[in-house]
Amino acid sequence: MSHSCFVYDERLDIHVPSLDRPFEDYQLSERLAMIEKWEDTRGRIPTKVKKLEREIEGKLANLNEEEDFDLSCELNGEIAELASRINDLHIWYRTSQDEHSISVKRHL
């Protein structure tokens, strides 16, 4: 089975589910392959979050030293974008886990 039900999200640097029909409409073998693929991706999310947190820490250190207002604003924007990515990764990490475990238990 191809993993065409996943699309690469460049902003988050992961492949995320993008189903063209309800999960239950896929054959059992397809659902299991999707879950396996997602669990592999999901397992890498905490490492990605830690990397982004380190980037934020570095930018905060730069911000504390920055005296130029425009550059401070730019750093704040970059920090906000990184924090937004972390938030989105957390959402994917949690919601997909719950949805998949419920679907798997219900359909197996």
Secondary structure, DSSP 8 states (H G I E B T S, - for coil): ---TTEEEETTTTEEEE--SS-GGGS-HHHHHHHHHHHHHHHHTHHHHHHHHHHHHHHHHHHHHH---HHHHHHHHHHHHHHHHHHHHHHHHHHHHHHHHHHHHHHH-
